[in-house]
Amino acid sequence: MPPRIVLCDPIVYEDEGKAVLEGVAEVLQLDPSVDRDEFIRALRPGGRLEGVVGLYERNQSTGRIGHFDRDLISRLPRSVKWIAHVGVGYDKVDVAACKEHGIGVSNAPGALDETTATTALFLLISALRGFSAAEQSLRAGNWKNPHSAANAHDLTGRTLAILGLGGIGLRLAELVHAFPMRVLYHNRRKVANAPEWCEYYDKEHLDDMLAQSDVLSVHVPFTEETRNIVDERMIRKLKKGAVIINTARGQVVDEEAIMQALKDGHLSAVGLDVFHNEPNIDPRWYRFPNAVLLPHVGGSTAEAVRTMELCALQNLRDFVLTGKGRDLVAELR
């Protein structure tokens, strides 16, 4: 019998997706009504999902079966040896626990570079120009009151600092260079393929970078090391009137510190696509007319979803055929 694969979430591009595993594995679909305990029982001997070797999952399934945390990983049968995550960020999967149990984890690196970078660009433009507040004023029947040209700024000639020059950060740098904006960045190390006009600042000179920045855009993965990396100290090192953009994860910024900086005028605006405790975000955000808010849609385009799905399924195919997916996450290499 062919190896068994479980789709914890449905495939949007079903015909293309299932063709990837055709003739390679038996594909089983998890019933959308199944909760965490039922999922575990179905994986046990005699269950409908007995003997599965690989799992396909995206963040949507967490509402039913929860995160693939240490508890869930420890309860998976020994037959499970691969988890293919549909996405770039994989903080919902406990990679350390997977490593202890000999389970490989793959993601879809690069799949969201374009769509998330353009989301960051939209937030940046809207925050600098005050477009979100202007739209709210129009919808309230107030035309453009209380919009003020004095509080709206062009991008050309301004300085953007990028925290984390990975694929998304680099694509954003390319987009804003067209205005042009000056681009600074901080990484653990200098990026070898970064254009010469991207100016690198190491940790020792991070404060110098912040002091010159009109906009700080955050593009670091969420780990315990990066939790609240944009904290009170970093925010206060920014130029007065600066803007913060976050399309990474809500937990990498200190929301309380950002709100306070908006209240006292140290920050002129923010653009956020991600929040703490999604989807139950702090309602205080709605009180800031200078906060451009999106409901975590940075990766939500047809092209991005298709790319991520096919990437996850291709990793499962490679695992079945060769014992290893091509996009094994960094912590397991």
Residue, then its C-alpha position, 0 to 999 in steps of 0.5 A: m500500500p502507498p504511504r498515507i498523507v493527511l490533509c489537516d486543511p483543504i487544498v484551495y487549488e485542489d486539482e493541481g495540489k492532489a496531482v502532486l501526490e497522485g500515484v505517490a501517496e494515499v491522500l486522506q482529508l481531515d473532517p472539518s468537524v474533528d477536534r484535537d482529541e478526535f484527531i489524536r484518536a483517529l491517528r491511533p491503531g484502528g483509527r481512520l488515519e492509522g499509519v499516516v507518515g506525513l501531515y499537511e497543515r496551515n494555520q486555519s486548522t489550529g481553530r479545531i486541533g490547536h497548534f502543533d505544540r509540544d503536547l500535540i507532537s508528543r501524542l502523534p504516532r511514531s509513523v508520522k515523520w513529516i509536517a508540511h506547513v503551508g506558509v513561510g512563518y512556522d511559529k505555530v509548530d514546535v520545531a524543537a519537539c519535532k526534532e526530539h521525535g524525529i519529525g521533519v518540518s518544511n515551510a515555503p521560503g520565499a512564497l510571500d516575498e512579493t505579497t508581504a512586501t507590497t502590503a508593507l509598502f501600502l502600510l508605509i504609504s498610507a501611514l506617511r500620507g495619512f490616507s487611512a484617517a482621510e478615508q475614515s473621515l470621508r466615510a463618516g461624511n466629513w469630506k477631508n476634515p480633519h486631514s492636514a497636509a502638515n501631517a502628510h509626507d512624501l516618500t521621496g527622500r525619506t529614510l527607511a530602516i528595515l529590521g531583518l533583510g530576508g526575502i520580504g525585507l529585500r523586496l520592500a527595499e527594491l520597491v521603495h528604491a523607486f521613489p527613491m527612499r534611502v534604505l538602511y538595514h540591520n541583520r545579524r550579519k551583512v546580506a551578501n546579495a543586498p544592493e550596494w544602496c542598502e546600507y548595513y548597520d551591525k548591532e553595535h551601530l543599531d542606535d545610529m540607524l534608528a536615529q536616522s530613520d523616518v520609517l522602521s519596517v519589521h521583517v524578523p521571524f517570531t522566536e523567543e529571541t525576537r519577542n518584543i524586539v521592537d521595545e520601548r528603548m528601540i522605539r525611543k531611539l527612532k527619530k521623533g515623528a517616525v513611523i513603524i510598520n509591522t507585517a511580521r508577527g504581532q509578538v515581535v513588537d511591544e504594543e503597549a510601548i507603541m501605543q504610548a509613543l503614538k499618544d505622546g507624539h514620538l511616533s506619528a503613525v503605525g501600519l500593522d497587519v499583525f497583532h498580539n492575540e489574533p483575531n481578538i486584537d486590543p480594541r484600543w487600536y481602533r481609537f488611533p486615527n493614525a494607525v493603519l490596520l489590516p487583519h493579517v492579509g499580507g500573505s492573502t493573494a491567489e498567487a501566494v496561496r497557490t505557491m505555498e500549497l504546491c510547495a507544501l505538497q511537493n515537500l511531502r512528495d519529496f519526503v515520500l520518495t526520498g525521505k526528506g523534503r527540500d525545504l526543511v526548516a533551518e533549525l532541523r538542517 
